[in-house]
Amino acid sequence: MKSARVLAIANQKGGVGKTTTAVNLATALAACEKRVLLIDLDPQGNATTGLGVSAEGRARNSYHVLIGGTPLAEATVETAVPGMSVVPSDVNLAGADLELIDIPRREYRLALSIVAARQRFDYILIDCPPALGLLTLNALVAADAVLVPLQTEFYALEGLSHLIRTIERVKRHLNPKLEIQGIVLTMFDRRNNLCDMVARDVRAYMGEAVYETVIPRNVRVSEAPSHGKPVLLYDMHCAGSQAYIRLAREVLRRERARSAAPAPGSPAPQSPAPVS
């Protein structure tokens, strides 16, 4: 069976649209008929709330998976989005960094827990906390690639450089397959000259790693979580929803291109011999 592609949605800076991107990209991938699991690893639990998961639905959650060894399937909850499930968050995750310190192979807890889930889903997205602690480290070790939401603001490149160094260290020491899947510019306001300037700088610095799709500032995107819905269910036709649909298509195109590319070290395809 085909194994799921695991994407960590990560940025150590808060307020960059990380959870919004995780929820709505997962929803858009499900709308593309992909089986999607979203793991909420942020103690704030905003992804869980934004998907309308009740308190009863959080009885088993990502805290129990990481600390208690609860099977991931027991913590998985169906959402209102067809084809999409979520492992909810819990406030106890706020102390998980300390609790993980004395656990053997603490960096691999999440990676081990999702082994079985890889056969049940096409994509597993992990919403990381806005910090580079053991929770985020677990996500980076479990992931195949990192998707970075980046707010178009003055200090964007500085924060990005820190994250890239962290990804490189994880790749070197803990997860050799880890790569950057892409960088998505968020909270983009075309009326603001600074947004255009930052976008140009990021594209010049990171090149093709930056998605063509940008996520605009949009009031409907901001309103949707208060209704316990992804913006694609709240208002399918708003600018934010349409941007996330385009982003999902772009992610899928990159994934198809990656799958079609020859594996590193494999011989190049040979041209057929000329017919004499």
Secondary structure, DSSP 4 states (H G I P E B T S, - for coil): -PPPEEEEE--SSSSSSHHHHHHHHHHHHHHTT--EEEEE--TT-HHHHHTT--SGGGSS-HHIIIII---HHHH-EE-SSTTEEEE---GGGGGHHHHHTTSTTGGGHHHHHTTGGGGT-SEEEEE--SS-SHHHHHHHHH-SEEEEEEESSTTHHHHHHHHHHHHHHHHHHT-TT-EEEEEEEEEE-TT-HHHHHHHHHHHHHHGGGEEEEEEE--HHHHHGGGGTS-HHHH-TTSHHHHHHHHHHHHHHHHHHHHHHSPPTTPPPPPPPPPP-
